[in-house]
Amino acid sequence: MHQVAAHPLPSRLERDYDFELERVARWVSSGEFRRVLIQSAPGLTHYLGDVRRWLEAETGASVVVDGRGRFGGCDVHASPPGVGVDAVVHFGHTGFVDVGYPILYVPCHSRLSLEPVYEMVSSILTGFPTVGLEASVQHVKTLPGLRAFLEARGKRVLVGEPGRRGAYPGQVVGCDYYAGIRVDPRVDAHVVVSGGVFHSLGLALSVDKPVLHVEPYTRRVEWVPRSEVDRVNRVRGYAAYTLMNARRVAVVDTPILGQHTDGVAEDVAKLIREKNHSEDVDVFSVEVFSNEFLIHLKEMGYEVAVTSACTRFATDDYDRSPLPVFEAREVMRLYRSGLNVDRGVVMLQ
């Protein structure tokens, strides 16, 4: 029988997102975990103090707050964190990485309603009879209501099955847009519900059809500009051109469990040495791929960085990056097929 929580939830935890704290408390108690680390996506970190206080009062466990916002379900420790914890609770993402310690993922679905923008979305989609619906994990539960509204107004709506990094129909992840890619040949446009343009731009870089971004927090609805997609691809093309002509290249790996793949960095470094006829291709390992690290590489004389970690490092903050960044998994395609001026090199998938 479900036991009702003894302590009331803080009001803003009930109001904004579903932290599923009663489920978390049952998991902590049933596992008899005495020291627990809680971590979250960057946009949720300011809730973690309230979460800590409630969990400690409810379970009696000692709860430690992770000091860094986690970028995705991939951004988890390769082994139990070195703070003596028994388990980890990860808020704001869905999990797809096998770890060797107890970890609970909580997606933190938003409680915001999209109904105020339904009519606006429908109006903007005039002339697009078939649409694909996608969302970040916080907002995937808004898709059935939006779908029903659009279908009632004559639209054909497709919601694709997610890739292996997703858990819900229509869910897109920063590095995984297969929910949209699967339906792209059969739709006239896509609608992405997400806070900020991160996921919408990622989808726009991965599909052929136009992408409409629905911002649930400000209730803005607007197309991802084609000029922005073209600009990112031009920068990616420039990074690829720089790589093909570089003498000094830094290949950057990471110990982050969900981003590291054994052997990729070494294999890519070997290929670049062969193709560029240069031995000055070095492999680095860093947990956080920051501008400070790129500046350091530039000061050491490296001309381009190739990341074998998150694919989005090659497309995000491109206008502020101190060094061109290219993505390791595209290296083989680059040397095989060369550059494509329309897409930079290859679609982000």
HELIX and SHEET records of a PDB file:
HELIX    1   1 SER A   11  ARG A   15  1                                   5    
HELIX    2   2 LEU A   21  SER A   30  1                                  10    
HELIX    3   3 PRO A   42  TYR A   47  5                                   6    
HELIX    4   4 LEU A   48  THR A   59  1                                  12    
HELIX    5   5 GLU A  115  VAL A  117  5                                   3    
HELIX    6   6 TYR A  118  ILE A  124  1                                   7    
HELIX    7   7 VAL A  137  THR A  142  5                                   6    
HELIX    8   8 LEU A  143  ALA A  152  1                                  10    
HELIX    9   9 TYR A  178  VAL A  183  1                                   6    
HELIX   10  10 ASP A  184  ARG A  186  5                                   3    
HELIX   11  11 PHE A  198  ALA A  204  1                                   7    
HELIX   12  12 ARG A  226  ASN A  245  1                                  20    
HELIX   13  13 VAL A  264  ASN A  276  1                                  13    
HELIX   14  14 ASN A  291  GLU A  299  1                                   9    
HELIX   15  15 THR A  311  ALA A  314  5                                   4    
HELIX   16  16 ALA A  328  GLU A  330  5                                   3    
HELIX   17  17 VAL A  331  SER A  337  1                                   7    
SHEET    1   A 2 TYR A  17  ASP A  18  0                                        
SHEET    2   A 2 HIS A 109  SER A 110 -1                                        
SHEET    1   B 4 SER A  62  VAL A  65  0                                        
SHEET    2   B 4 ARG A  35  SER A  40  1                                        
SHEET    3   B 4 ALA A  87  PHE A  91  1                                        
SHEET    4   B 4 ILE A 103  VAL A 106  1                                        
SHEET    1   C 5 ARG A 156  LEU A 158  0                                        
SHEET    2   C 5 THR A 130  ALA A 135  1                                        
SHEET    3   C 5 ALA A 189  VAL A 193  1                                        
SHEET    4   C 5 VAL A 211  GLU A 215  1                                        
SHEET    5   C 5 ARG A 220  TRP A 223 -1                                        
SHEET    1   D 4 VAL A 281  SER A 285  0                                        
SHEET    2   D 4 VAL A 249  ASP A 253  1                                        
SHEET    3   D 4 VAL A 304  THR A 307  1                                        
SHEET    4   D 4 VAL A 325  GLU A 327  1                                        
END                                                                             
